[in-house]
Amino acid sequence: MPTTEALRSYRENTVRLIRETNFRSIATYFAVLVAMFISVAVLGHLLLRT
């Protein structure tokens, strides 16, 4: 049936989209975490130096 075929392709496209956006959000979260850690380390170093 064409309806099940369309449903299957739609589900595959949705799963692929979710996977891509999930990976991108994880990478963005990791980059933000690293940037926050670097900024906190730099601020702590500057505060400890003075």
N, CA, C, O and CB atoms as a CASP TS submission, in Angstrom:
PFRMAT TS
TARGET T0000
AUTHOR 0000-0000-0000
METHOD Language model
MODEL 1
PARENT N/A
ATOM      1  N   MET     1       0.847  -1.200   0.000  1.00  0.00           N
ATOM      2  CA  MET     1       0.000   0.000   0.000  1.00  0.00           C
ATOM      3  C   MET     1       0.883   1.252   0.000  1.00  0.00           C
ATOM      4  O   MET     1       1.945   1.270   0.623  1.00  0.00           O
ATOM      5  CB  MET     1      -0.959   0.005   1.235  1.00  0.00           C
ATOM      6  N   PRO     2       0.436   2.294  -0.702  1.00  0.00           N
ATOM      7  CA  PRO     2       1.248   3.525  -0.755  1.00  0.00           C
ATOM      8  C   PRO     2       1.250   4.278   0.573  1.00  0.00           C
ATOM      9  O   PRO     2       2.191   5.014   0.870  1.00  0.00           O
ATOM     10  CB  PRO     2       0.731   4.446  -1.857  1.00  0.00           C
ATOM     11  N   THR     3       0.201   4.096   1.369  1.00  0.00           N
ATOM     12  CA  THR     3       0.150   4.828   2.635  1.00  0.00           C
ATOM     13  C   THR     3       1.220   4.313   3.597  1.00  0.00           C
ATOM     14  O   THR     3       1.879   5.105   4.271  1.00  0.00           O
ATOM     15  CB  THR     3      -1.248   4.706   3.276  1.00  0.00           C
ATOM     16  N   THR     4       1.393   3.011   3.665  1.00  0.00           N
ATOM     17  CA  THR     4       2.416   2.463   4.556  1.00  0.00           C
ATOM     18  C   THR     4       3.812   2.830   4.062  1.00  0.00           C
ATOM     19  O   THR     4       4.721   3.055   4.861  1.00  0.00           O
ATOM     20  CB  THR     4       2.275   0.933   4.667  1.00  0.00           C
ATOM     21  N   GLU     5       3.978   2.888   2.738  1.00  0.00           N
ATOM     22  CA  GLU     5       5.282   3.270   2.182  1.00  0.00           C
ATOM     23  C   GLU     5       5.600   4.725   2.529  1.00  0.00           C
ATOM     24  O   GLU     5       6.726   5.050   2.907  1.00  0.00           O
ATOM     25  CB  GLU     5       5.303   3.066   0.644  1.00  0.00           C
ATOM     26  N   ALA     6       4.599   5.594   2.398  1.00  0.00           N
ATOM     27  CA  ALA     6       4.804   6.998   2.739  1.00  0.00           C
ATOM     28  C   ALA     6       5.071   7.146   4.233  1.00  0.00           C
ATOM     29  O   ALA     6       5.912   7.941   4.652  1.00  0.00           O
ATOM     30  CB  ALA     6       3.583   7.841   2.326  1.00  0.00           C
ATOM     31  N   LEU     7       4.341   6.368   5.029  1.00  0.00           N
ATOM     32  CA  LEU     7       4.534   6.429   6.471  1.00  0.00           C
ATOM     33  C   LEU     7       5.943   5.978   6.841  1.00  0.00           C
ATOM     34  O   LEU     7       6.588   6.566   7.709  1.00  0.00           O
ATOM     35  CB  LEU     7       3.489   5.564   7.192  1.00  0.00           C
ATOM     36  N   ARG     8       6.412   4.918   6.166  1.00  0.00           N
ATOM     37  CA  ARG     8       7.748   4.405   6.466  1.00  0.00           C
ATOM     38  C   ARG     8       8.822   5.426   6.102  1.00  0.00           C
ATOM     39  O   ARG     8       9.754   5.649   6.875  1.00  0.00           O
ATOM     40  CB  ARG     8       7.994   3.090   5.717  1.00  0.00           C
ATOM     41  N   SER     9       8.697   6.050   4.921  1.00  0.00           N
ATOM     42  CA  SER     9       9.691   7.042   4.506  1.00  0.00           C
ATOM     43  C   SER     9       9.634   8.264   5.422  1.00  0.00           C
ATOM     44  O   SER     9      10.666   8.848   5.753  1.00  0.00           O
ATOM     45  CB  SER     9       9.460   7.462   3.034  1.00  0.00           C
ATOM     46  N   TYR    10       8.415   8.647   5.832  1.00  0.00           N
ATOM     47  CA  TYR    10       8.276   9.785   6.736  1.00  0.00           C
ATOM     48  C   TYR    10       8.933   9.484   8.075  1.00  0.00           C
ATOM     49  O   TYR    10       9.595  10.342   8.657  1.00  0.00           O
ATOM     50  CB  TYR    10       6.796  10.140   6.936  1.00  0.00           C
ATOM     51  N   ARG    11       8.745   8.249   8.564  1.00  0.00           N
ATOM     52  CA  ARG    11       9.342   7.876   9.842  1.00  0.00           C
ATOM     53  C   ARG    11      10.865   7.846   9.745  1.00  0.00           C
ATOM     54  O   ARG    11      11.559   8.276  10.666  1.00  0.00           O
ATOM     55  CB  ARG    11       8.815   6.512  10.299  1.00  0.00           C
ATOM     56  N   GLU    12      11.385   7.336   8.621  1.00  0.00           N
ATOM     57  CA  GLU    12      12.837   7.300   8.450  1.00  0.00           C
ATOM     58  C   GLU    12      13.413   8.710   8.382  1.00  0.00           C
ATOM     59  O   GLU    12      14.460   8.985   8.968  1.00  0.00           O
ATOM     60  CB  GLU    12      13.209   6.517   7.185  1.00  0.00           C
ATOM     61  N   ASN    13      12.724   9.611   7.661  1.00  0.00           N
ATOM     62  CA  ASN    13      13.193  10.991   7.576  1.00  0.00           C
ATOM     63  C   ASN    13      13.142  11.664   8.944  1.00  0.00           C
ATOM     64  O   ASN    13      14.040  12.429   9.296  1.00  0.00           O
ATOM     65  CB  ASN    13      12.354  11.782   6.563  1.00  0.00           C
ATOM     66  N   THR    14      12.093  11.380   9.715  1.00  0.00           N
ATOM     67  CA  THR    14      11.975  11.980  11.041  1.00  0.00           C
ATOM     68  C   THR    14      13.076  11.479  11.962  1.00  0.00           C
ATOM     69  O   THR    14      13.671  12.255  12.711  1.00  0.00           O
ATOM     70  CB  THR    14      10.603  11.676  11.646  1.00  0.00           C
ATOM     71  N   VAL    15      13.347  10.166  11.903  1.00  0.00           N
ATOM     72  CA  VAL    15      14.405   9.606  12.748  1.00  0.00           C
ATOM     73  C   VAL    15      15.754  10.193  12.365  1.00  0.00           C
ATOM     74  O   VAL    15      16.574  10.502  13.230  1.00  0.00           O
ATOM     75  CB  VAL    15      14.440   8.071  12.632  1.00  0.00           C
ATOM     76  N   ARG    16      15.984  10.346  11.050  1.00  0.00           N
ATOM     77  CA  ARG    16      17.254  10.919  10.599  1.00  0.00           C
ATOM     78  C   ARG    16      17.379  12.363  11.061  1.00  0.00           C
ATOM     79  O   ARG    16      18.451  12.786  11.496  1.00  0.00           O
ATOM     80  CB  ARG    16      17.373  10.839   9.064  1.00  0.00           C
ATOM     81  N   LEU    17      16.293  13.122  10.971  1.00  0.00           N
ATOM     82  CA  LEU    17      16.319  14.521  11.394  1.00  0.00           C
ATOM     83  C   LEU    17      16.573  14.619  12.891  1.00  0.00           C
ATOM     84  O   LEU    17      17.360  15.454  13.339  1.00  0.00           O
ATOM     85  CB  LEU    17      15.000  15.223  11.031  1.00  0.00           C
ATOM     86  N   ILE    18      15.900  13.757  13.673  1.00  0.00           N
ATOM     87  CA  ILE    18      16.084  13.778  15.123  1.00  0.00           C
ATOM     88  C   ILE    18      17.528  13.437  15.470  1.00  0.00           C
ATOM     89  O   ILE    18      18.120  14.044  16.363  1.00  0.00           O
ATOM     90  CB  ILE    18      15.115  12.792  15.812  1.00  0.00           C
ATOM     91  N   ARG    19      18.097  12.449  14.751  1.00  0.00           N
ATOM     92  CA  ARG    19      19.481  12.067  15.025  1.00  0.00           C
ATOM     93  C   ARG    19      20.428  13.216  14.733  1.00  0.00           C
ATOM     94  O   ARG    19      21.327  13.493  15.527  1.00  0.00           O
ATOM     95  CB  ARG    19      19.874  10.842  14.199  1.00  0.00           C
ATOM     96  N   GLU    20      20.240  13.891  13.602  1.00  0.00           N
ATOM     97  CA  GLU    20      21.135  14.986  13.230  1.00  0.00           C
ATOM     98  C   GLU    20      21.017  16.148  14.214  1.00  0.00           C
ATOM     99  O   GLU    20      22.030  16.683  14.665  1.00  0.00           O
ATOM    100  CB  GLU    20      20.828  15.466  11.806  1.00  0.00           C
ATOM    101  N   THR    21      19.791  16.541  14.548  1.00  0.00           N
ATOM    102  CA  THR    21      19.614  17.663  15.462  1.00  0.00           C
ATOM    103  C   THR    21      20.092  17.294  16.862  1.00  0.00           C
ATOM    104  O   THR    21      20.624  18.139  17.583  1.00  0.00           O
ATOM    105  CB  THR    21      18.143  18.099  15.500  1.00  0.00           C
ATOM    106  N   ASN    22      19.904  16.029  17.249  1.00  0.00           N
ATOM    107  CA  ASN    22      20.353  15.599  18.564  1.00  0.00           C
ATOM    108  C   ASN    22      21.864  15.676  18.650  1.00  0.00           C
ATOM    109  O   ASN    22      22.405  16.159  19.644  1.00  0.00           O
ATOM    110  CB  ASN    22      19.871  14.177  18.867  1.00  0.00           C
ATOM    111  N   PHE    23      22.557  15.202  17.610  1.00  0.00           N
ATOM    112  CA  PHE    23      24.014  15.256  17.601  1.00  0.00           C
ATOM    113  C   PHE    23      24.491  16.700  17.604  1.00  0.00           C
ATOM    114  O   PHE    23      25.461  17.037  18.284  1.00  0.00           O
ATOM    115  CB  PHE    23      24.575  14.511  16.383  1.00  0.00           C
ATOM    116  N   ARG    24      23.806  17.560  16.840  1.00  0.00           N
ATOM    117  CA  ARG    24      24.210  18.958  16.777  1.00  0.00           C
ATOM    118  C   ARG    24      24.007  19.638  18.122  1.00  0.00           C
ATOM    119  O   ARG    24      24.849  20.430  18.547  1.00  0.00           O
ATOM    120  CB  ARG    24      23.428  19.695  15.688  1.00  0.00           C
ATOM    121  N   SER    25      22.891  19.337  18.805  1.00  0.00           N
ATOM    122  CA  SER    25      22.636  19.962  20.102  1.00  0.00           C
ATOM    123  C   SER    25      23.635  19.464  21.139  1.00  0.00           C
ATOM    124  O   SER    25      24.059  20.228  22.005  1.00  0.00           O
ATOM    125  CB  SER    25      21.197  19.679  20.569  1.00  0.00           C
ATOM    126  N   ILE    26      24.016  18.184  21.060  1.00  0.00           N
ATOM    127  CA  ILE    26      25.012  17.662  21.993  1.00  0.00           C
ATOM    128  C   ILE    26      26.356  18.343  21.752  1.00  0.00           C
ATOM    129  O   ILE    26      27.048  18.702  22.705  1.00  0.00           O
ATOM    130  CB  ILE    26      25.146  16.127  21.851  1.00  0.00           C
ATOM    131  N   ALA    27      26.732  18.523  20.480  1.00  0.00           N
ATOM    132  CA  ALA    27      27.998  19.182  20.163  1.00  0.00           C
ATOM    133  C   ALA    27      27.968  20.634  20.630  1.00  0.00           C
ATOM    134  O   ALA    27      28.960  21.135  21.160  1.00  0.00           O
ATOM    135  CB  ALA    27      28.286  19.110  18.647  1.00  0.00           C
ATOM    136  N   THR    28      26.834  21.314  20.436  1.00  0.00           N
ATOM    137  CA  THR    28      26.713  22.701  20.886  1.00  0.00           C
ATOM    138  C   THR    28      26.793  22.786  22.404  1.00  0.00           C
ATOM    139  O   THR    28      27.447  23.680  22.940  1.00  0.00           O
ATOM    140  CB  THR    28      25.397  23.316  20.390  1.00  0.00           C
ATOM    141  N   TYR    29      26.129  21.858  23.108  1.00  0.00           N
ATOM    142  CA  TYR    29      26.164  21.839  24.566  1.00  0.00           C
ATOM    143  C   TYR    29      27.584  21.598  25.061  1.00  0.00           C
ATOM    144  O   TYR    29      28.022  22.224  26.027  1.00  0.00           O
ATOM    145  CB  TYR    29      25.217  20.762  25.115  1.00  0.00           C
ATOM    146  N   PHE    30      28.306  20.689  24.400  1.00  0.00           N
ATOM    147  CA  PHE    30      29.678  20.404  24.802  1.00  0.00           C
ATOM    148  C   PHE    30      30.570  21.622  24.571  1.00  0.00           C
ATOM    149  O   PHE    30      31.427  21.929  25.400  1.00  0.00           O
ATOM    150  CB  PHE    30      30.222  19.191  24.034  1.00  0.00           C
ATOM    151  N   ALA    31      30.370  22.323  23.437  1.00  0.00           N
ATOM    152  CA  ALA    31      31.169  23.512  23.143  1.00  0.00           C
ATOM    153  C   ALA    31      30.892  24.609  24.163  1.00  0.00           C
ATOM    154  O   ALA    31      31.816  25.290  24.610  1.00  0.00           O
ATOM    155  CB  ALA    31      30.877  24.022  21.720  1.00  0.00           C
ATOM    156  N   VAL    32      29.628  24.784  24.534  1.00  0.00           N
ATOM    157  CA  VAL    32      29.279  25.794  25.542  1.00  0.00           C
ATOM    158  C   VAL    32      29.896  25.428  26.885  1.00  0.00           C
ATOM    159  O   VAL    32      30.380  26.300  27.607  1.00  0.00           O
ATOM    160  CB  VAL    32      27.743  25.931  25.678  1.00  0.00           C
ATOM    161  N   LEU    33      29.881  24.139  27.222  1.00  0.00           N
ATOM    162  CA  LEU    33      30.465  23.684  28.476  1.00  0.00           C
ATOM    163  C   LEU    33      31.965  23.969  28.503  1.00  0.00           C
ATOM    164  O   LEU    33      32.486  24.446  29.511  1.00  0.00           O
ATOM    165  CB  LEU    33      30.201  22.186  28.680  1.00  0.00           C
ATOM    166  N   VAL    34      32.658  23.679  27.406  1.00  0.00           N
ATOM    167  CA  VAL    34      34.102  23.930  27.335  1.00  0.00           C
ATOM    168  C   VAL    34      34.386  25.426  27.427  1.00  0.00           C
ATOM    169  O   VAL    34      35.323  25.836  28.112  1.00  0.00           O
ATOM    170  CB  VAL    34      34.694  23.352  26.028  1.00  0.00           C
ATOM    171  N   ALA    35      33.587  26.243  26.743  1.00  0.00           N
ATOM    172  CA  ALA    35      33.789  27.691  26.778  1.00  0.00           C
ATOM    173  C   ALA    35      33.572  28.227  28.190  1.00  0.00           C
ATOM    174  O   ALA    35      34.325  29.085  28.650  1.00  0.00           O
ATOM    175  CB  ALA    35      32.841  28.394  25.787  1.00  0.00           C
ATOM    176  N   MET    36      32.544  27.725  28.883  1.00  0.00           N
ATOM    177  CA  MET    36      32.304  28.160  30.258  1.00  0.00           C
ATOM    178  C   MET    36      33.454  27.747  31.162  1.00  0.00           C
ATOM    179  O   MET    36      33.880  28.525  32.016  1.00  0.00           O
ATOM    180  CB  MET    36      30.985  27.582  30.783  1.00  0.00           C
ATOM    181  N   PHE    37      33.961  26.532  30.985  1.00  0.00           N
ATOM    182  CA  PHE    37      35.068  26.059  31.811  1.00  0.00           C
ATOM    183  C   PHE    37      36.312  26.911  31.583  1.00  0.00           C
ATOM    184  O   PHE    37      37.017  27.247  32.535  1.00  0.00           O
ATOM    185  CB  PHE    37      35.371  24.585  31.512  1.00  0.00           C
ATOM    186  N   ILE    38      36.586  27.263  30.319  1.00  0.00           N
ATOM    187  CA  ILE    38      37.765  28.076  30.006  1.00  0.00           C
ATOM    188  C   ILE    38      37.611  29.470  30.607  1.00  0.00           C
ATOM    189  O   ILE    38      38.559  30.007  31.180  1.00  0.00           O
ATOM    190  CB  ILE    38      37.979  28.170  28.472  1.00  0.00           C
ATOM    191  N   SER    39      36.421  30.058  30.480  1.00  0.00           N
ATOM    192  CA  SER    39      36.218  31.409  31.010  1.00  0.00           C
ATOM    193  C   SER    39      36.324  31.408  32.532  1.00  0.00           C
ATOM    194  O   SER    39      36.889  32.335  33.111  1.00  0.00           O
ATOM    195  CB  SER    39      34.847  31.965  30.571  1.00  0.00           C
ATOM    196  N   VAL    40      35.787  30.379  33.186  1.00  0.00           N
ATOM    197  CA  VAL    40      35.882  30.295  34.648  1.00  0.00           C
ATOM    198  C   VAL    40      37.333  30.097  35.070  1.00  0.00           C
ATOM    199  O   VAL    40      37.770  30.675  36.066  1.00  0.00           O
ATOM    200  CB  VAL    40      35.003  29.142  35.191  1.00  0.00           C
ATOM    201  N   ALA    41      38.087  29.287  34.326  1.00  0.00           N
ATOM    202  CA  ALA    41      39.488  29.066  34.662  1.00  0.00           C
ATOM    203  C   ALA    41      40.290  30.350  34.489  1.00  0.00           C
ATOM    204  O   ALA    41      41.148  30.661  35.315  1.00  0.00           O
ATOM    205  CB  ALA    41      40.080  27.949  33.794  1.00  0.00           C
ATOM    206  N   VAL    42      40.016  31.096  33.422  1.00  0.00           N
ATOM    207  CA  VAL    42      40.738  32.354  33.190  1.00  0.00           C
ATOM    208  C   VAL    42      40.386  33.363  34.275  1.00  0.00           C
ATOM    209  O   VAL    42      41.266  34.049  34.794  1.00  0.00           O
ATOM    210  CB  VAL    42      40.407  32.931  31.790  1.00  0.00           C
ATOM    211  N   LEU    43      39.101  33.457  34.622  1.00  0.00           N
ATOM    212  CA  LEU    43      38.694  34.391  35.673  1.00  0.00           C
ATOM    213  C   LEU    43      39.315  34.002  37.004  1.00  0.00           C
ATOM    214  O   LEU    43      39.794  34.866  37.739  1.00  0.00           O
ATOM    215  CB  LEU    43      37.164  34.436  35.796  1.00  0.00           C
ATOM    216  N   GLY    44      39.313  32.715  37.324  1.00  0.00           N
ATOM    217  CA  GLY    44      39.923  32.260  38.570  1.00  0.00           C
ATOM    218  C   GLY    44      41.410  32.542  38.594  1.00  0.00           C
ATOM    219  O   GLY    44      41.948  32.929  39.631  1.00  0.00           O
ATOM    220  N   HIS    45      42.079  32.356  37.479  1.00  0.00           N
ATOM    221  CA  HIS    45      43.515  32.625  37.414  1.00  0.00           C
ATOM    222  C   HIS    45      43.789  34.109  37.615  1.00  0.00           C
ATOM    223  O   HIS    45      44.728  34.484  38.317  1.00  0.00           O
ATOM    224  CB  HIS    45      44.094  32.154  36.070  1.00  0.00           C
ATOM    225  N   LEU    46      42.958  34.961  36.989  1.00  0.00           N
ATOM    226  CA  LEU    46      43.154  36.400  37.144  1.00  0.00           C
ATOM    227  C   LEU    46      42.867  36.829  38.579  1.00  0.00           C
ATOM    228  O   LEU    46      43.558  37.694  39.117  1.00  0.00           O
ATOM    229  CB  LEU    46      42.255  37.176  36.166  1.00  0.00           C
ATOM    230  N   LEU    47      41.846  36.225  39.207  1.00  0.00           N
ATOM    231  CA  LEU    47      41.525  36.589  40.581  1.00  0.00           C
ATOM    232  C   LEU    47      42.604  36.103  41.538  1.00  0.00           C
ATOM    233  O   LEU    47      42.928  36.797  42.502  1.00  0.00           O
ATOM    234  CB  LEU    47      40.167  36.016  40.983  1.00  0.00           C
ATOM    235  N   LEU    48      43.159  34.942  41.293  1.00  0.00           N
ATOM    236  CA  LEU    48      44.200  34.416  42.171  1.00  0.00           C
ATOM    237  C   LEU    48      45.509  35.174  41.992  1.00  0.00           C
ATOM    238  O   LEU    48      46.304  35.268  42.927  1.00  0.00           O
ATOM    239  CB  LEU    48      44.417  32.930  41.906  1.00  0.00           C
ATOM    240  N   ARG    49      45.739  35.714  40.799  1.00  0.00           N
ATOM    241  CA  ARG    49      47.011  36.381  40.547  1.00  0.00           C
ATOM    242  C   ARG    49      47.066  37.733  41.246  1.00  0.00           C
ATOM    243  O   ARG    49      48.135  38.150  41.691  1.00  0.00           O
ATOM    244  CB  ARG    49      47.233  36.555  39.044  1.00  0.00           C
ATOM    245  N   THR    50      45.937  38.421  41.350  1.00  0.00           N
ATOM    246  CA  THR    50      45.948  39.756  41.945  1.00  0.00           C
ATOM    247  C   THR    50      45.954  39.676  43.460  1.00  0.00           C
ATOM    248  O   THR    50      45.964  40.708  44.132  1.00  0.00           O
ATOM    249  CB  THR    50      44.745  40.565  41.469  1.00  0.00           C
TER
END
